[in-house]
Amino acid sequence: MNQLMLFYGPEVNPEIYAICKADMLMKGDNSNNIKGPTSTLSNDELPEDKFDYMISNPPYGRRWESDKEIVIKEKKIKV
């Protein structure tokens, strides 16, 4: 059974974001599905979308001070 796979996601690193957008364009995929360069922790650009699968890559080596306040605030709201 063939299933259609569409790729969506954010990228915080400007260089990787540009490479991903270019790759999507070259393959004929919708490059508008790639959001960024911004942090998904502090700026969810796909808040209403629902997905069947998710792959996450923790931001190793990246400081998260710019996201810390927003993450703590969101945690307090949802508890």
Order of alpha helices (4+ residues) and beta strands (2+ residues): beta-alpha-beta-alpha
